[in-house]
Amino acid sequence: MNRNFRKLAKTALILVYLVIIAGAVVRMTGSGMGCPDWPKCFGYYIPPTNVKTLEWQPQREFEKGQVIIVNESLKVAKTNFVTGPIFSETNWEAYIKHDYATFNVWHTWIEYINRLFGALAGLATLILAIYSFKFWKKKKRITLLSWLIVFGMVFQAWLGATVVYSVLEPVKITVHMVMALLIVAFILYVIFEVNEQNILHKHKRPLTTIFILSLILTLIQIILGTQVRQFVDEQIDVVGENAKDLWLLKPTAQFYIHRSFSILVVLLNCYLFYTIKKNSLGFEKMNWVIGLIILEVFTGILMYYVDFPFGSQPLHLVFASILFGTQFYLVLEALKASKSHKTLYL
């Protein structure tokens, strides 16, 4: 039972990370408003591939909720009807959530794929939660956590809608990202709880605190990174997509804080790595942490000194989110080692 449940949990985790990857691509390509409504896309379950679908035409059948673009504004069909020879306002109402009315087929489908991964992740977590009832008698917290993940996914979907309705307000994008990391943490905790083969590592007293501090620093870095990314987006609007050498010509204080914090993250994790190896404490996933930090530093250098080569931005965010997940799992291992160490002396 545990093995099948862990497979389900790992599948859900992979799908959540795919959502994060897709979200990073959406951000890189500026596709966040590719679907201006939610949960549908221009009123369709499968979005259009041609702008003509979003244009009014005579003798055409429309369904309630479908969207057209008229004079750079969105109009929503009030009911099912067939158009007459001329456009009639009586069949339409203005879309009032925002005034963004642009169709770009690439942006639309990139955003749609992001939402599709989100739906698949949500389905996977729901199946996981239903399956978790088998643990109710033995480990109620696994069932409770599994359903908490489902509620987290529902809340995340609502956050996604508010991001669209706000036309990509920076604060809401940041909260959306942090919520995704919390869902990752919850799933990892469930995986850890049902893992019958967890290795009991040796314990060194200050290690757990340093693991937790390192995790917090990574989360702060991610939040700061989303703010730097917002500044870059604003510069793109000012100087254009092709002037990459100007995007960080005059960065804000957040950029320098983000860069300085990275030095602290590197030093702290190097200390952890050294301490673990010196004292043969185990914690093999610390190797992953060091590797991910190297990749983080490398992609950060590429963005700043090589003018944002293609793919460097989403990779930077994806590596950071995987780093967060790995560090969180290490915290769980350290807490268990600490608890087991205490019970030896009771």
C-alpha positions in Angstrom: 0.0 0.0 0.0 2.8 2.4 0.9 4.7 1.8 -2.3 1.7 2.5 -4.5 0.8 5.6 -2.5 4.4 6.9 -2.8 4.2 6.4 -6.6 1.0 8.4 -6.7 2.6 11.1 -4.5 5.8 11.2 -6.7 3.6 11.5 -9.8 1.7 14.4 -8.3 5.1 16.0 -7.3 6.4 15.7 -10.9 3.2 17.2 -12.3 3.4 20.1 -9.9 7.0 20.7 -11.0 5.9 20.6 -14.6 3.4 23.4 -13.7 6.3 25.4 -12.3 8.3 24.8 -15.4 5.4 25.7 -17.7 4.8 28.8 -15.5 8.5 29.8 -15.9 8.1 29.5 -19.7 5.0 31.6 -19.6 6.9 34.3 -17.8 9.9 34.1 -20.1 7.7 34.4 -23.2 5.3 37.0 -21.8 2.4 34.7 -22.3 0.7 35.3 -19.0 -2.3 37.0 -20.7 -2.5 34.6 -23.6 -5.8 33.5 -22.1 -7.5 36.7 -20.9 -10.3 34.8 -19.0 -10.3 31.9 -16.6 -10.8 28.9 -16.4 -11.7 28.9 -20.2 -9.5 30.6 -22.8 -11.4 33.2 -24.8 -14.5 31.3 -23.7 -13.3 28.0 -25.2 -12.2 24.8 -23.5 -9.7 24.3 -26.3 -8.4 27.8 -27.3 -8.5 29.2 -30.9 -5.6 28.8 -33.3 -6.6 31.6 -35.6 -7.7 35.2 -34.9 -10.7 34.8 -37.2 -12.3 32.6 -34.5 -12.3 35.8 -32.3 -13.8 38.0 -35.0 -17.5 38.7 -35.5 -18.9 37.1 -38.6 -22.4 37.0 -40.1 -24.5 33.8 -39.9 -22.2 32.3 -37.4 -23.2 30.3 -34.3 -21.9 31.4 -30.9 -22.4 29.8 -27.6 -22.9 31.6 -24.3 -19.6 32.8 -22.8 -17.6 32.7 -26.0 -15.5 35.8 -26.6 -14.8 38.0 -29.6 -12.5 41.1 -30.0 -14.3 44.3 -31.1 -12.5 47.6 -31.3 -9.7 46.4 -29.1 -12.1 45.2 -26.4 -13.5 41.8 -25.4 -17.2 41.0 -25.9 -18.8 38.0 -24.3 -21.8 36.2 -25.8 -24.8 36.5 -23.5 -26.5 33.3 -24.7 -26.4 30.8 -27.6 -27.4 32.5 -30.8 -26.7 32.8 -34.6 -25.5 36.1 -35.8 -27.5 38.1 -38.3 -26.3 40.2 -41.2 -25.0 43.0 -39.0 -23.4 43.2 -35.6 -25.8 43.7 -32.8 -24.7 44.9 -29.3 -27.8 43.3 -27.7 -26.3 39.8 -28.0 -23.0 40.8 -26.3 -21.8 42.2 -23.0 -18.4 43.8 -22.2 -15.8 41.7 -20.4 -15.4 43.6 -17.2 -12.5 41.8 -15.4 -9.9 43.8 -17.3 -9.4 45.7 -20.6 -6.6 43.5 -22.1 -7.8 42.4 -25.6 -4.9 41.0 -27.6 -4.6 37.6 -29.4 -1.2 36.0 -30.0 -1.6 32.3 -30.9 1.8 31.4 -29.3 1.0 33.2 -26.1 -2.4 31.6 -26.0 -1.2 28.0 -26.4 1.7 28.4 -24.0 -0.6 29.7 -21.3 -3.1 26.9 -22.2 -0.5 24.2 -21.8 0.4 25.7 -18.4 -3.2 25.5 -17.3 -3.5 21.9 -18.7 -0.5 20.8 -16.6 -2.2 22.5 -13.6 -5.4 20.6 -14.2 -3.5 17.3 -14.5 -1.6 18.1 -11.2 -4.9 18.9 -9.5 -6.4 15.6 -10.7 -3.3 13.7 -9.5 -3.5 15.3 -6.0 -7.3 14.5 -5.8 -6.6 10.8 -6.6 -3.8 10.9 -4.0 -6.2 12.3 -1.4 -8.9 9.7 -2.1 -6.3 6.9 -1.8 -5.0 8.4 1.5 -8.2 7.3 3.3 -6.5 3.8 3.6 -4.1 5.5 6.1 -6.9 7.0 8.2 -6.8 4.4 11.0 -3.0 4.2 11.3 -1.7 7.6 10.3 -4.5 10.2 10.2 -2.0 13.0 9.4 -1.3 11.5 6.0 -4.9 11.7 5.0 -5.3 15.2 6.5 -2.1 16.4 4.7 -3.3 14.8 1.4 -6.6 16.7 1.5 -4.7 19.8 2.5 -2.8 19.5 -0.7 -6.0 19.3 -2.7 -7.3 22.4 -1.0 -4.0 24.0 -1.7 -4.4 23.2 -5.4 -7.9 24.7 -5.4 -6.5 27.9 -3.7 -3.6 27.9 -6.2 -6.1 27.7 -9.1 -8.0 30.7 -7.6 -4.7 32.6 -7.3 -4.1 31.9 -11.0 -7.4 33.4 -11.8 -6.7 36.5 -9.7 -3.3 36.9 -11.5 -5.1 37.0 -14.9 -7.8 39.3 -13.7 -5.2 41.7 -12.2 -3.3 41.6 -15.6 -0.2 40.1 -14.0 0.1 42.1 -10.8 3.6 41.5 -9.4 2.6 40.8 -5.8 0.0 38.2 -6.9 2.6 36.5 -9.2 4.9 36.2 -6.2 2.2 34.8 -3.9 1.3 32.4 -6.7 4.9 31.1 -6.9 5.2 30.8 -3.1 2.0 28.8 -2.9 3.4 26.4 -5.6 6.4 25.8 -3.3 4.2 25.2 -0.3 2.4 22.5 -2.3 5.7 21.0 -3.2 6.6 20.9 0.5 3.4 19.3 1.5 3.7 16.5 -1.1 7.3 15.9 -0.1 6.3 15.6 3.6 3.7 13.0 2.6 6.3 11.1 0.6 8.7 11.2 3.6 6.0 10.0 6.0 5.1 6.9 4.0 8.7 6.0 3.1 9.5 2.9 4.9 13.1 3.0 3.8 14.1 6.4 5.2 17.8 6.3 6.1 18.4 7.4 9.7 21.3 9.8 9.5 23.7 10.6 12.2 23.0 13.8 14.1 25.1 16.8 14.9 23.3 19.3 17.3 23.3 22.6 15.2 22.8 20.9 11.9 19.0 21.0 11.9 18.9 24.7 12.6 21.4 25.4 9.8 19.3 23.3 7.4 16.2 25.3 8.3 18.1 28.6 7.9 19.4 27.5 4.5 15.8 26.6 3.4 14.5 30.0 4.5 17.3 31.8 2.7 16.4 30.0 -0.5 12.8 30.9 -0.2 13.8 34.6 0.3 16.0 34.3 -2.8 13.1 33.0 -4.8 10.8 35.8 -3.7 13.5 38.4 -4.4 14.1 36.8 -7.8 10.4 37.2 -8.8 10.7 40.9 -8.0 13.9 41.2 -10.1 12.0 39.4 -12.9 9.2 42.0 -12.6 11.7 44.8 -13.0 13.1 43.0 -16.2 9.6 42.8 -17.5 9.1 46.5 -17.0 12.4 47.2 -18.8 11.3 45.0 -21.7 8.2 47.2 -22.1 10.5 50.3 -22.1 13.5 49.3 -24.2 12.1 46.4 -26.2 12.7 42.6 -26.3 15.8 42.9 -28.5 17.7 45.3 -26.2 18.7 42.6 -23.7 21.9 44.5 -22.8 19.8 47.3 -21.4 17.4 45.2 -19.2 19.7 45.3 -16.2 21.7 48.4 -17.0 20.2 50.3 -14.1 18.9 47.7 -11.7 17.0 48.4 -8.5 18.2 47.7 -4.9 16.3 44.4 -5.0 18.7 43.1 -7.6 21.8 43.8 -5.5 20.1 42.3 -2.4 19.3 39.2 -4.5 22.9 39.0 -5.7 24.4 39.5 -2.3 22.1 37.0 -0.7 23.3 34.4 -3.2 26.8 34.7 -1.7 25.4 33.9 1.7 23.4 30.9 0.3 26.6 29.5 -1.3 28.7 30.0 1.9 26.1 28.5 4.2 25.5 25.4 2.0 29.3 24.9 1.5 29.6 24.9 5.3 26.8 22.3 5.5 28.4 20.2 2.9 31.8 20.3 4.6 30.4 19.5 8.0 28.4 16.5 6.7 31.4 15.1 4.8 33.9 15.7 7.6 31.7 13.9 10.2 30.4 11.2 7.8 26.8 12.2 8.7 25.2 10.9 5.5 22.6 13.3 4.0 23.5 12.3 0.5 20.9 14.8 -1.0 23.4 17.6 0.1 25.3 16.6 -3.1 22.1 17.6 -5.1 22.0 20.9 -3.2 25.5 21.8 -4.2 24.9 20.8 -7.8 21.8 22.8 -8.0 23.4 25.9 -6.4 26.2 25.6 -9.0 23.6 25.6 -11.8 21.8 28.5 -10.1 24.9 30.6 -10.0 25.8 29.6 -13.6 22.4 30.6 -15.0 22.5 33.8 -12.9 25.8 34.7 -14.4 24.6 34.0 -17.9 21.6 36.3 -17.5 23.6 39.2 -16.2 26.9 38.9 -18.2 25.7 37.2 -21.4 22.4 39.2 -21.7 19.8 36.6 -21.0 20.5 33.8 -23.4 17.4 31.8 -24.4 16.1 29.5 -21.6 18.3 30.9 -18.9 15.4 32.6 -17.1 13.1 29.6 -16.7 16.0 27.3 -15.9 17.1 29.7 -13.1 13.6 29.5 -11.6 13.2 25.8 -12.1 16.6 25.0 -10.5 15.6 27.3 -7.5 12.3 25.4 -7.0 14.0 22.0 -7.2 16.6 23.3 -4.7 13.9 24.4 -2.3 12.3 20.9 -2.5 15.6 19.2 -1.9 16.4 21.4 1.0 13.0 20.8 2.5 13.5 17.1 2.3 16.8 17.4 4.0 15.1 19.4 6.8 12.7 16.5 7.3 15.6 14.0 7.5 17.5 16.2 9.9 14.4 16.6 12.2 14.0 12.8 12.2 17.7 12.3 13.0 17.4 14.9 15.8 14.3 13.2 17.3 15.8 9.8 17.1 19.0 11.0 18.7 17.0 12.4 21.7 15.1 9.2 22.2 18.4 7.2 22.6 19.0 9.1 25.9 15.5 8.8 27.3 
